[in-house]
């Protein structure tokens, strides 16, 4: 509607068109909840927006002598919202609006922002996230762009000849931004906004069906169609993210796949090879694979190498790193990701941290992986993506606890020195020296000596020592003073296994002791205060 009203009012009154549509939306919000949604909601909004514009023109005489003529045209248009030819006119208005917004006299970054705002209906914050920019910077771009339209009296006339080529790239960029925001929303409750994806695809096909068609237009349409085909499989019934390798291929839209390959074949005409061609080829390679095992990752990596030459952005480099991991392993992929760590455009990009965490997890560096997923949760992302990150973090932390038990028997003296140096005084003193391994004892003694502390003696089950508090009590909290009975949290076949488990509990600030009950057939019992049994078992996780 903004594009249609802008054509009737003139581009210099773009703000009036936007305000008119906004007012129509507000009236809908004020009446529909009480009077019900009209049978034809679109026609209702269309008519109300026109009437608001007519009232504004008559009240302010904004267009001078042209006011009555434009009011007459608005009145006629408002009276025919069901005209079968109107839909074609509205589509043409949208296309004209995009090409005007992409006028070469408007700064390139402002062209995309303005098109997303006026045609795509994006808010300032959504555009800022798409650009990885500040909200204030985007708002300023929009203000400057609208001022340029007024001052330079730009029109909605479609460009021709050489001027067309100058604008087409910006138009395709706008359409692709619109698709990407629908494919993976930067915020909100939903991961995908199918309406945006299909709208971008519609606009792309609109350009492809016009006299302005070029091979790169067909390539972009192919890319969007092939990606949109997987939308039904990208989320489950709860709206949670499903990665490509876990997607149910039977849920992919075969009709859109056919559309994608049709336009991909069309894009092969001529010698032009754009970044849209390469991205469409990557999408086609994914779609052609019958299953995860048959996916041609070497070919995908080769295509990403070509794409990086055409578009050397950090996001492309990050996507390439995923392909590197599939072909050459996580270690080399991690090196590629680390090289992007200081890129300012990826400062708040959660996928950089998520990919790094995934690679670290594959390499067995669970603690570092957990830190990455935790940091990713602090970045802007949609709620489904946030839930996915939490699941990865939980799995990572669970694996970390288990790995510490499994790996503690392999600790070197340097490992124990680092572990003890990071423990608070009370936690360090809660360890029982006689139960430490031969490698750990000298490190433990040295750390006690450095801090001027003394070790606690071996505690037996018969004469339990009062347990040290888990941590210093914070202000307002009451420290545990009464003595507690000990209870077995777990039983192990060997002393070494029990000691390893005890080290994990100590690291989790849960005092624990090992009791030899092999004479009674009970193995080596790991004892904790009775009130900590459940917490200890949870910390030990899968080992139990």
Beta strands, then each sheet from edge to edge (+ up, - down):
strand 1: 486-492
strand 2: 513-516
strand 3: 524-529
sheet 1: 1+ 3- 2+
end
